[in-house]
C-alpha cells in the first residue's frame, strides 16, 4: 500500500512540473524564441527594439515587444461612434488578417510616452497618425462610474497629450485604433 502511494505521489509531483512548463511552450511565438506569456513589463525598450513592423502583414501592422500586442500601423481617421469603432475593428482585414478589436484603455495607454507630446508616443515610433495628433481614440473600456448606472460613456486616449478622457458612446467624433492579441474588452 505504501509503495502504491509513493508511486502515485511521484506521478503527481511529475505532473505538476510538466504543467508548470506548459505556459511557456504554449505562448512561445513559433520560430522566434520569444515568450509572450511573460511580456517585458520589467524593462523599457527603445523604439527601435520595442516596435517591429510586420512584413508578413504587408507592413500594415506593428508588434509591440513590450506588451506582445499587434497594432495597426495606421489607425483609422474616420469619425466613429464607440459602437461603430467596435464594428470597424471586428470586420477589419488589416495586413490581410482578421481578429482585430478595439483595445482596452490600459492597452491603448501602454503606447503613451509621457515625456513626449504631439504625439505622445515613444520617439522613433513607426505609426502613421493623422495630421491632427490631438485626435481621440476609443478604448473598449466603459467609463467606470457609468458601469453602475447606464454605461453610456467610454474612455478614450488623446495622443497629443496622452491623456485619458471619456465621452458618449453614441458620439461620432472619435477614431479607432485596432489591435490583435491581449485580454479583450468589456461586454457593454
Backbone as ProteinMPNN parsed JSONL, in Angstrom:
{"seq_chain_A": "XXXXXXXXXXXXXXXXXXXXXXXXXXXXXXXXXXXXXXXXXXXXXXXXXXXXXXXXXXXXXXXXXXXXXXXXXXXXXXXXXXXXXXXXXXXXXXXXXXXXXXXXXXXXXXXXXXXXXXXXXXXXXXXXXXXXXXXXXXXXXXXXXXXXXXXXXXXXXXXXXXXXXXXXXXXXXXXXXXXXXXXXXXXX", "coords_chain_A": {"N_chain_A": [[0.813, -1.184, 0.0], [1.95, 1.254, 0.843], [3.886, 1.509, -1.141], [2.33, 1.906, -3.448], [1.199, 4.392, -2.845], [3.525, 5.965, -2.835], [4.331, 5.801, -5.516], [2.092, 6.964, -6.721], [2.276, 9.515, -5.581], [4.711, 10.353, -6.683], [4.007, 10.464, -9.404], [2.112, 12.505, -9.341], [3.685, 14.705, -8.503], [5.509, 14.821, -10.646], [3.69, 15.397, -12.682], [2.908, 17.966, -11.902], [5.256, 19.408, -12.399], [5.418, 19.168, -15.177], [3.031, 20.451, -15.993], [3.613, 23.02, -15.072], [5.517, 23.813, -16.89], [4.155, 24.059, -19.266], [2.803, 26.639, -19.948], [4.911, 28.352, -20.937], [5.638, 27.029, -23.208], [3.254, 26.915, -24.668], [2.703, 29.637, -25.144], [4.879, 30.546, -26.557], [6.206, 32.26, -29.306], [6.183, 30.912, -32.366], [9.193, 29.9, -33.813], [10.639, 32.175, -33.12], [11.675, 32.279, -30.607], [10.695, 33.945, -28.725], [8.851, 34.629, -25.813], [5.694, 35.286, -25.163], [4.066, 34.951, -23.023], [5.083, 36.075, -20.834], [5.433, 39.133, -20.964], [7.693, 41.943, -21.506], [7.429, 43.626, -19.121], [9.036, 44.501, -17.11], [11.008, 46.076, -18.076], [12.178, 48.833, -20.086], [12.016, 49.3, -23.452], [13.902, 50.56, -26.202], [12.539, 52.462, -28.943], [13.412, 51.382, -31.374], [13.89, 48.765, -30.725], [11.587, 48.052, -29.48], [9.298, 48.239, -31.191], [8.2, 46.424, -33.995], [7.77, 46.445, -37.375], [5.601, 44.501, -39.17], [6.399, 42.451, -41.711], [5.168, 40.2, -42.747], [2.573, 40.894, -42.641], [2.032, 42.666, -44.636], [3.348, 45.042, -43.987], [1.529, 46.565, -42.614], [0.972, 46.385, -39.989], [2.095, 46.486, -36.556], [4.205, 45.016, -34.221], [4.315, 45.187, -30.774], [6.847, 44.77, -28.702], [7.025, 45.061, -25.954], [4.499, 44.559, -24.901], [3.404, 42.514, -26.39], [1.295, 42.891, -28.056], [-0.334, 43.408, -31.228], [-0.549, 46.09, -33.346], [-2.461, 48.231, -35.531], [-0.651, 49.824, -38.077], [-1.359, 52.216, -39.21], [-3.788, 53.963, -37.827], [-7.396, 54.275, -38.02], [-8.87, 57.123, -39.61], [-11.421, 57.886, -39.691], [-14.325, 59.418, -38.301], [-16.009, 58.004, -35.746], [-18.685, 56.469, -33.885], [-18.558, 54.87, -30.657], [-19.718, 52.367, -30.852], [-19.657, 51.897, -33.627], [-16.905, 51.992, -33.982], [-16.096, 49.661, -32.665], [-17.351, 47.802, -34.328], [-16.059, 48.4, -36.73], [-13.393, 47.559, -36.185], [-13.859, 44.853, -35.7], [-14.521, 43.818, -38.22], [-12.327, 44.44, -39.719], [-9.573, 43.88, -41.991], [-6.851, 44.268, -41.827], [-3.526, 44.036, -42.934], [-4.163, 41.739, -44.231], [-5.382, 40.113, -42.374], [-7.778, 38.925, -40.031], [-9.54, 39.297, -36.877], [-9.212, 41.565, -35.337], [-9.699, 44.131, -32.83], [-11.13, 46.679, -30.669], [-8.924, 48.282, -28.457], [-8.431, 47.88, -24.857], [-8.552, 50.536, -22.388], [-6.228, 50.496, -20.906], [-4.472, 49.064, -22.553], [-4.342, 50.76, -24.814], [-3.29, 53.044, -23.601], [-0.798, 52.065, -23.015], [0.803, 52.633, -25.133], [1.463, 55.257, -24.854], [3.937, 57.717, -24.298], [4.835, 59.542, -21.684], [6.75, 61.546, -21.672], [6.738, 62.68, -24.103], [5.111, 64.708, -26.635], [2.519, 65.58, -28.933], [2.95, 63.72, -31.316], [2.082, 61.893, -28.289], [3.788, 59.606, -28.186], [6.357, 57.047, -28.106], [9.608, 58.24, -29.012], [10.685, 57.881, -32.345], [8.797, 56.015, -33.05], [6.912, 53.74, -35.202], [4.394, 54.381, -36.194], [1.722, 55.724, -38.216], [0.068, 58.474, -37.814], [-2.942, 60.502, -38.036], [-2.895, 63.854, -39.45], [-3.757, 65.608, -37.514], [-2.775, 65.333, -34.507], [-4.067, 65.542, -32.113], [-6.265, 64.017, -32.047], [-8.759, 61.871, -30.681], [-8.85, 58.488, -29.537], [-10.935, 55.758, -29.38], [-11.379, 53.555, -26.61], [-12.098, 50.198, -25.583], [-13.128, 50.251, -23.132], [-15.64, 50.841, -20.809], [-16.684, 53.806, -19.193], [-16.002, 53.929, -15.802], [-17.724, 54.909, -13.653], [-20.1, 54.982, -14.992], [-20.69, 52.339, -15.428], [-22.058, 51.431, -13.28], [-24.38, 52.777, -13.526], [-25.839, 53.621, -16.384], [-23.977, 52.974, -18.367], [-23.309, 54.514, -20.638], [-21.089, 55.944, -21.495], [-17.689, 55.885, -22.682], [-14.135, 55.296, -22.363], [-11.341, 57.102, -23.733], [-8.224, 57.761, -25.428], [-6.2, 60.558, -25.88], [-3.906, 61.538, -28.206], [-2.207, 63.791, -28.415], [-1.506, 64.73, -25.951], [-1.535, 62.435, -24.453], [-3.418, 61.977, -22.581], [-6.261, 60.602, -20.761], [-9.683, 60.384, -21.452], [-13.301, 60.688, -21.278], [-16.283, 59.953, -23.119], [-19.506, 60.185, -24.758], [-20.799, 57.138, -25.891], [-22.316, 57.133, -28.165], [-21.529, 59.306, -29.63], [-20.147, 60.484, -32.626], [-17.394, 61.278, -33.039], [-14.806, 60.46, -32.61], [-11.886, 58.337, -33.169], [-10.816, 55.007, -34.259], [-8.396, 52.627, -33.199], [-7.189, 49.793, -34.029], [-6.373, 46.579, -32.579], [-4.649, 43.444, -32.096], [-4.595, 40.356, -30.262], [-3.88, 39.964, -26.705], [-6.008, 40.622, -23.805], [-8.69, 41.431, -24.262], [-11.992, 42.966, -24.323], [-14.552, 44.892, -22.586], [-18.033, 43.948, -22.037], [-20.089, 45.727, -22.573]], "CA_chain_A": [[0.0, 0.0, 0.0], [2.852, 2.396, 0.885], [4.558, 1.616, -2.431], [1.361, 2.494, -4.375], [1.111, 5.812, -2.523], [4.766, 6.605, -3.266], [4.274, 5.913, -6.979], [1.07, 7.967, -7.019], [2.84, 10.816, -5.208], [5.731, 10.694, -7.685], [3.299, 10.823, -10.643], [1.505, 13.827, -9.12], [4.766, 15.701, -8.496], [5.987, 14.92, -12.029], [2.64, 16.102, -13.424], [2.96, 19.378, -11.554], [6.385, 20.002, -13.124], [5.056, 19.222, -16.596], [2.043, 21.513, -16.15], [4.273, 24.312, -14.859], [6.299, 24.134, -18.083], [3.289, 24.22, -20.435], [2.553, 28.001, -20.424], [5.982, 28.921, -21.743], [5.622, 26.364, -24.505], [2.031, 27.292, -25.355], [2.714, 31.023, -25.551], [6.076, 30.908, -27.308], [5.934, 32.609, -30.69], [6.889, 29.904, -33.156], [10.349, 30.261, -34.622], [11.31, 33.407, -32.71], [12.264, 32.144, -29.282], [10.082, 34.948, -27.852], [7.816, 34.098, -24.958], [4.774, 36.368, -24.886], [3.33, 34.692, -21.794], [5.702, 36.947, -19.847], [5.95, 40.297, -21.684], [8.817, 42.655, -20.893], [6.927, 44.721, -18.297], [10.052, 44.942, -16.167], [12.055, 46.846, -18.748], [11.77, 49.77, -21.111], [12.754, 49.041, -24.68], [13.965, 51.694, -27.122], [11.585, 52.282, -30.042], [13.968, 50.528, -32.419], [13.781, 47.382, -30.254], [10.238, 47.811, -28.978], [8.303, 48.098, -32.253], [8.633, 45.725, -35.212], [6.791, 46.481, -38.454], [5.464, 43.109, -39.596], [6.405, 42.279, -43.166], [4.212, 39.157, -43.114], [1.253, 41.522, -42.656], [2.134, 43.735, -45.643], [3.838, 46.233, -43.289], [0.365, 47.323, -42.16], [0.795, 46.142, -38.559], [3.3, 46.672, -35.749], [4.276, 44.224, -33.0], [4.885, 45.866, -29.619], [7.575, 43.74, -27.97], [6.81, 45.213, -24.516], [3.196, 44.038, -24.492], [3.006, 41.379, -27.211], [0.132, 43.264, -28.857], [-0.105, 43.815, -32.614], [-1.334, 47.305, -33.608], [-2.486, 48.772, -36.886], [0.387, 50.838, -38.252], [-2.075, 53.464, -39.499], [-5.145, 53.892, -37.295], [-8.477, 54.874, -38.808], [-9.082, 58.571, -39.484], [-12.868, 58.11, -39.732], [-15.001, 59.754, -37.055], [-16.933, 56.903, -35.491], [-19.183, 56.261, -32.531], [-17.918, 53.731, -29.989], [-20.316, 51.15, -31.404], [-19.125, 51.711, -34.983], [-15.47, 51.695, -33.851], [-16.011, 48.233, -32.352], [-17.723, 47.082, -35.545], [-14.974, 48.634, -37.692], [-12.267, 46.67, -35.859], [-14.296, 43.465, -35.804], [-14.536, 43.385, -39.624], [-11.079, 44.867, -40.381], [-8.672, 42.853, -42.541], [-5.541, 44.9, -41.897], [-2.456, 43.063, -43.133], [-4.817, 40.52, -44.713], [-5.712, 39.31, -41.195], [-8.958, 39.28, -39.233], [-9.281, 39.134, -35.45], [-8.904, 42.863, -34.733], [-10.66, 44.62, -31.849], [-10.799, 47.948, -30.02], [-8.143, 47.968, -27.253], [-8.845, 48.421, -23.563], [-7.885, 51.81, -22.126], [-4.874, 50.197, -20.433], [-3.667, 48.694, -23.721], [-4.131, 51.968, -25.606], [-2.39, 53.903, -22.828], [0.56, 51.497, -22.986], [1.557, 53.254, -26.227], [1.781, 56.646, -24.486], [5.195, 58.083, -23.637], [4.509, 60.815, -21.044], [7.779, 62.558, -21.896], [6.57, 63.169, -25.472], [3.835, 65.36, -26.941], [2.224, 65.854, -30.357], [2.12, 62.849, -30.491], [2.637, 61.375, -27.034], [4.252, 58.247, -28.489], [7.815, 56.977, -27.975], [10.389, 58.785, -30.124], [11.064, 56.883, -33.332], [7.725, 55.034, -33.264], [6.654, 53.522, -36.628], [2.984, 54.569, -36.519], [1.315, 56.831, -39.059], [-1.136, 59.072, -37.247], [-3.491, 61.6, -38.84], [-2.167, 65.118, -39.31], [-4.169, 66.233, -36.265], [-2.392, 64.381, -33.467], [-4.923, 65.707, -30.942], [-7.427, 63.146, -32.182], [-9.067, 60.905, -29.639], [-9.034, 57.114, -29.994], [-11.793, 54.998, -28.482], [-10.974, 52.294, -25.985], [-13.251, 49.323, -25.372], [-13.466, 50.336, -21.706], [-16.735, 51.696, -20.381], [-16.347, 54.707, -18.095], [-16.295, 53.15, -14.596], [-18.892, 55.352, -12.888], [-21.276, 54.668, -15.797], [-20.976, 50.902, -15.379], [-23.035, 51.257, -12.213], [-25.642, 53.372, -13.978], [-26.345, 53.192, -17.692], [-22.899, 52.533, -19.265], [-23.412, 55.225, -21.919], [-19.829, 56.596, -21.829], [-16.498, 55.038, -22.769], [-12.863, 56.011, -22.241], [-10.545, 57.294, -24.937], [-6.9, 58.356, -25.204], [-5.892, 61.654, -26.799], [-2.475, 61.331, -28.425], [-1.328, 64.955, -28.371], [-1.028, 64.805, -24.572], [-1.529, 61.112, -23.836], [-4.428, 61.955, -21.529], [-7.429, 59.73, -20.869], [-10.925, 61.142, -21.367], [-14.478, 59.878, -21.559], [-17.298, 60.594, -23.933], [-20.696, 59.404, -25.063], [-20.576, 56.057, -26.861], [-23.056, 57.405, -29.404], [-20.901, 60.426, -30.327], [-19.342, 60.054, -33.787], [-16.339, 62.268, -33.228], [-13.501, 59.912, -32.274], [-11.357, 57.344, -34.105], [-10.489, 53.686, -33.719], [-7.043, 52.118, -33.436], [-7.432, 48.374, -33.784], [-5.293, 45.784, -32.007], [-4.853, 41.984, -32.035], [-3.952, 39.736, -29.101], [-4.242, 40.536, -25.415], [-7.1, 40.105, -22.987], [-10.012, 41.676, -24.805], [-12.71, 44.167, -23.962], [-15.74, 44.657, -21.773], [-19.181, 43.452, -22.801], [-21.15, 46.734, -22.73]], "C_chain_A": [[0.865, 1.259, 0.0], [3.536, 2.603, -0.447], [3.627, 2.251, -3.465], [1.222, 3.993, -4.127], [2.358, 6.556, -2.965], [4.779, 6.795, -4.77], [3.259, 6.98, -7.372], [1.578, 9.368, -6.697], [3.875, 11.268, -6.222], [5.082, 11.125, -8.988], [2.681, 12.213, -10.503], [2.561, 14.917, -9.169], [5.299, 15.901, -9.911], [4.98, 15.68, -12.88], [2.639, 17.587, -13.143], [4.098, 20.081, -12.278], [6.067, 20.152, -14.602], [4.058, 20.349, -16.834], [2.651, 22.89, -15.965], [5.048, 24.748, -16.086], [5.424, 24.448, -19.281], [3.093, 25.67, -20.854], [3.661, 28.578, -21.285], [6.053, 28.255, -23.111], [4.42, 26.832, -25.314], [2.114, 28.701, -25.91], [3.973, 31.448, -26.299], [5.686, 31.192, -28.741], [6.82, 31.728, -31.559], [8.041, 30.498, -33.953], [11.106, 31.492, -34.163], [12.049, 33.262, -31.395], [11.697, 33.155, -28.301], [8.95, 34.306, -27.07], [6.895, 35.244, -24.565], [3.881, 36.085, -23.692], [3.857, 35.605, -20.694], [6.299, 38.151, -20.57], [6.996, 41.051, -20.866], [8.351, 43.839, -20.063], [8.001, 45.274, -17.374], [11.183, 45.709, -16.833], [11.434, 47.802, -19.752], [12.652, 49.526, -22.316], [12.799, 50.308, -25.515], [13.01, 51.4, -28.272], [12.108, 51.337, -31.102], [13.914, 49.05, -32.019], [12.358, 47.039, -29.843], [9.249, 47.492, -30.086], [8.9, 47.427, -33.483], [7.501, 45.805, -36.23], [6.774, 45.094, -39.084], [5.359, 42.984, -41.112], [5.418, 41.205, -43.609], [2.764, 39.648, -43.071], [1.287, 42.772, -43.537], [2.596, 45.07, -45.06], [2.71, 47.159, -42.851], [0.13, 47.179, -40.66], [2.144, 46.206, -37.86], [3.191, 45.826, -34.486], [4.961, 45.054, -31.919], [5.525, 44.793, -28.744], [7.429, 43.882, -26.451], [5.53, 44.532, -24.061], [2.787, 42.777, -25.244], [1.788, 41.658, -28.07], [0.555, 43.637, -30.27], [-1.082, 44.942, -32.921], [-1.387, 47.591, -35.104], [-1.383, 49.826, -36.982], [-0.247, 52.206, -38.476], [-3.502, 53.358, -38.985], [-6.147, 54.605, -38.197], [-8.563, 56.378, -38.563], [-10.569, 58.909, -39.543], [-13.38, 58.484, -38.35], [-16.11, 58.734, -36.841], [-17.483, 56.987, -34.075], [-18.436, 55.067, -31.948], [-18.414, 52.425, -30.592], [-19.77, 50.862, -32.8], [-17.624, 51.424, -34.959], [-15.279, 50.208, -33.56], [-16.334, 47.397, -33.587], [-16.623, 47.198, -36.6], [-13.812, 47.673, -37.44], [-12.647, 45.205, -36.058], [-14.241, 42.955, -37.24], [-13.254, 43.757, -40.381], [-10.272, 43.661, -40.874], [-7.28, 43.443, -42.743], [-4.454, 43.836, -42.009], [-2.968, 41.717, -43.606], [-5.117, 39.552, -43.568], [-7.006, 39.824, -40.576], [-8.58, 39.111, -37.758], [-8.9, 40.417, -34.746], [-10.013, 43.253, -33.772], [-10.227, 46.001, -31.364], [-10.042, 47.608, -28.733], [-8.801, 48.479, -25.978], [-8.105, 49.742, -23.343], [-6.454, 51.58, -21.645], [-3.953, 49.84, -21.605], [-3.343, 49.917, -24.569], [-3.156, 52.91, -24.903], [-0.963, 53.358, -22.781], [1.423, 52.044, -24.123], [2.06, 54.647, -25.865], [3.158, 56.729, -23.833], [4.958, 59.456, -23.021], [5.553, 61.902, -21.236], [7.671, 63.175, -23.291], [5.215, 63.861, -25.619], [3.734, 65.563, -28.447], [3.015, 64.999, -31.347], [2.861, 62.365, -29.25], [2.968, 59.895, -27.201], [5.772, 58.221, -28.347], [8.52, 57.535, -29.217], [10.79, 57.647, -31.058], [10.014, 55.814, -33.573], [7.424, 54.888, -34.763], [5.229, 53.843, -37.074], [2.755, 55.783, -37.4], [-0.004, 57.351, -38.509], [-1.663, 60.144, -38.18], [-2.722, 62.889, -38.584], [-2.566, 65.869, -38.047], [-3.93, 65.236, -35.139], [-3.261, 64.474, -32.224], [-6.137, 64.788, -31.001], [-7.525, 62.149, -31.04], [-9.252, 59.528, -30.277], [-9.823, 56.358, -28.936], [-11.048, 53.835, -27.842], [-12.248, 51.456, -25.853], [-13.799, 49.451, -23.955], [-14.591, 51.325, -21.444], [-16.268, 52.544, -19.208], [-16.872, 54.108, -16.795], [-17.541, 53.62, -13.845], [-20.181, 55.078, -13.653], [-21.662, 53.194, -15.711], [-22.019, 50.608, -14.307], [-24.395, 51.771, -12.676], [-26.032, 52.831, -15.347], [-25.254, 52.765, -18.673], [-22.864, 53.253, -20.593], [-22.126, 55.936, -22.341], [-18.683, 55.591, -21.862], [-15.26, 55.919, -22.672], [-12.149, 56.072, -23.574], [-9.197, 57.886, -24.543], [-6.684, 59.399, -26.295], [-4.376, 61.68, -26.971], [-1.654, 62.596, -28.631], [-0.72, 65.074, -26.977], [-0.87, 63.435, -23.916], [-2.551, 60.977, -22.739], [-5.577, 60.999, -21.832], [-8.678, 60.554, -20.607], [-12.095, 60.19, -21.537], [-15.466, 60.678, -22.376], [-18.444, 59.637, -24.211], [-20.403, 58.365, -26.14], [-21.288, 56.319, -28.185], [-22.481, 58.575, -30.196], [-20.001, 59.912, -31.452], [-18.212, 61.028, -34.051], [-14.94, 61.743, -32.923], [-13.139, 58.778, -33.223], [-11.154, 55.984, -33.437], [-9.065, 53.317, -34.103], [-7.095, 50.653, -33.05], [-6.168, 47.641, -33.352], [-5.667, 44.306, -32.111], [-4.087, 41.457, -30.835], [-4.46, 40.361, -27.821], [-5.512, 39.959, -24.829], [-8.48, 40.343, -23.564], [-10.666, 42.896, -24.219], [-13.945, 43.826, -23.138], [-16.933, 44.324, -22.662], [-20.286, 44.477, -22.999], [-21.363, 47.078, -24.167]], "O_chain_A": [[0.584, 2.214, -0.725], [3.752, 3.743, -0.859], [4.08, 3.053, -4.281], [1.137, 4.778, -5.072], [2.252, 7.689, -3.433], [5.196, 7.847, -5.254], [3.524, 7.803, -8.249], [1.335, 10.306, -7.456], [3.915, 12.444, -6.583], [5.558, 12.065, -9.624], [2.723, 13.009, -11.441], [2.356, 15.948, -9.81], [5.518, 17.037, -10.331], [5.361, 16.51, -13.706], [2.395, 18.389, -14.044], [3.94, 21.216, -12.726], [6.416, 21.163, -15.211], [4.218, 21.124, -17.776], [2.244, 23.837, -16.638], [5.222, 25.947, -16.304], [5.905, 25.055, -20.239], [3.205, 25.945, -22.049], [3.371, 29.239, -22.282], [6.492, 28.88, -24.076], [4.542, 27.114, -26.506], [1.652, 28.953, -27.023], [4.108, 32.623, -26.641], [4.913, 30.44, -29.333], [8.048, 31.795, -31.491], [7.872, 31.479, -34.678], [12.128, 31.831, -34.759], [12.955, 34.042, -31.102], [12.157, 33.229, -27.162], [8.178, 33.521, -27.621], [7.257, 36.08, -23.737], [3.016, 36.9, -23.372], [3.15, 35.879, -19.725], [7.511, 38.211, -20.778], [7.151, 40.809, -19.669], [8.826, 44.955, -20.272], [7.885, 46.405, -16.903], [12.212, 45.963, -16.206], [10.308, 47.603, -20.208], [13.879, 49.542, -22.219], [11.825, 51.061, -25.537], [12.703, 50.241, -28.552], [11.339, 50.565, -31.676], [13.893, 48.178, -32.887], [11.966, 45.872, -29.856], [8.441, 46.574, -29.945], [9.97, 47.811, -33.955], [6.405, 45.299, -35.989], [7.816, 44.575, -39.485], [4.354, 43.365, -41.712], [4.884, 41.275, -44.716], [1.841, 38.912, -43.42], [0.662, 43.788, -43.232], [2.261, 46.124, -45.601], [2.895, 48.37, -42.73], [-0.8, 47.775, -40.116], [3.192, 46.01, -38.476], [2.198, 45.908, -33.764], [6.061, 45.566, -32.128], [4.824, 43.999, -28.118], [7.683, 42.922, -25.725], [5.475, 43.988, -22.958], [1.911, 42.043, -24.784], [1.292, 40.757, -28.746], [1.665, 44.122, -30.486], [-2.294, 44.779, -32.777], [-0.472, 47.238, -35.848], [-1.208, 50.629, -36.066], [0.255, 53.223, -37.997], [-4.344, 52.732, -39.629], [-5.777, 55.433, -39.028], [-8.355, 56.846, -37.443], [-10.944, 60.079, -39.456], [-12.928, 57.935, -37.345], [-17.03, 58.617, -37.651], [-16.827, 57.513, -33.175], [-17.759, 54.339, -32.674], [-17.639, 51.495, -30.816], [-19.456, 49.716, -33.122], [-17.12, 50.697, -35.815], [-14.402, 49.567, -34.14], [-15.665, 46.4, -33.858], [-16.295, 46.224, -37.278], [-13.307, 47.046, -38.371], [-11.835, 44.41, -36.532], [-13.946, 41.781, -37.463], [-13.113, 43.423, -41.557], [-10.284, 42.588, -40.272], [-6.612, 43.139, -43.732], [-4.461, 42.853, -41.268], [-2.319, 40.687, -43.42], [-5.111, 38.335, -43.754], [-7.285, 41.022, -40.602], [-7.429, 38.817, -37.438], [-8.319, 40.371, -33.662], [-11.138, 42.766, -33.884], [-9.103, 46.436, -31.616], [-10.476, 46.73, -27.988], [-9.623, 49.395, -26.015], [-7.134, 50.03, -24.042], [-5.565, 52.378, -21.941], [-2.797, 50.262, -21.644], [-2.202, 50.094, -24.995], [-2.292, 53.505, -25.548], [-0.022, 54.112, -22.535], [2.648, 51.93, -24.076], [2.981, 55.16, -26.501], [3.503, 55.941, -22.953], [4.885, 60.445, -23.749], [5.269, 63.073, -20.985], [8.425, 64.088, -23.626], [4.296, 63.632, -24.833], [4.743, 65.699, -29.14], [3.718, 65.573, -32.179], [4.088, 62.418, -29.172], [2.485, 59.047, -26.451], [6.415, 59.265, -28.454], [8.067, 57.319, -30.341], [11.189, 56.575, -30.603], [10.295, 54.81, -34.226], [7.661, 55.827, -35.523], [4.887, 53.599, -38.231], [3.506, 56.756, -37.338], [-1.058, 56.747, -38.711], [-0.925, 60.647, -39.027], [-1.982, 62.993, -37.606], [-1.791, 66.689, -37.552], [-4.783, 64.396, -34.853], [-3.211, 63.592, -31.368], [-6.955, 64.791, -30.081], [-6.525, 61.659, -30.515], [-9.743, 59.41, -31.4], [-9.447, 56.315, -27.764], [-10.191, 53.213, -28.469], [-13.353, 51.977, -26.0], [-14.81, 48.836, -23.615], [-14.503, 52.496, -21.812], [-15.545, 52.065, -18.334], [-18.062, 53.808, -16.692], [-18.347, 52.784, -13.436], [-21.244, 54.952, -13.045], [-22.827, 52.843, -15.899], [-22.776, 49.644, -14.419], [-25.435, 51.257, -12.263], [-26.505, 51.7, -15.455], [-25.582, 52.234, -19.734], [-22.434, 52.675, -21.591], [-22.07, 56.483, -23.443], [-18.704, 54.58, -21.16], [-15.328, 57.131, -22.872], [-12.327, 55.208, -24.433], [-9.049, 58.443, -23.455], [-6.948, 59.155, -27.473], [-3.642, 61.829, -25.993], [-0.483, 62.489, -28.997], [0.437, 65.469, -26.829], [-0.146, 63.299, -22.93], [-2.564, 59.972, -22.028], [-5.832, 60.64, -22.982], [-8.729, 61.33, -19.652], [-11.912, 59.027, -21.895], [-15.487, 61.908, -22.335], [-18.36, 58.44, -23.936], [-19.825, 58.685, -27.179], [-20.894, 55.775, -29.216], [-22.904, 58.815, -31.327], [-19.191, 59.009, -31.244], [-18.083, 61.548, -35.159], [-13.977, 62.509, -32.972], [-13.98, 58.311, -33.991], [-11.301, 55.837, -32.224], [-8.592, 53.652, -35.189], [-7.049, 50.317, -31.866], [-5.053, 48.024, -33.705], [-6.844, 43.957, -32.203], [-3.069, 42.021, -30.434], [-5.367, 41.193, -27.846], [-6.026, 38.941, -25.294], [-9.369, 39.514, -23.368], [-9.99, 43.77, -23.677], [-14.335, 42.666, -23.005], [-16.849, 44.408, -23.887], [-21.335, 44.135, -23.544], [-22.216, 47.907, -24.483]]}, "name": "protein", "num_of_chains": 1, "seq": "XXXXXXXXXXXXXXXXXXXXXXXXXXXXXXXXXXXXXXXXXXXXXXXXXXXXXXXXXXXXXXXXXXXXXXXXXXXXXXXXXXXXXXXXXXXXXXXXXXXXXXXXXXXXXXXXXXXXXXXXXXXXXXXXXXXXXXXXXXXXXXXXXXXXXXXXXXXXXXXXXXXXXXXXXXXXXXXXXXXXXXXXXXXX"}
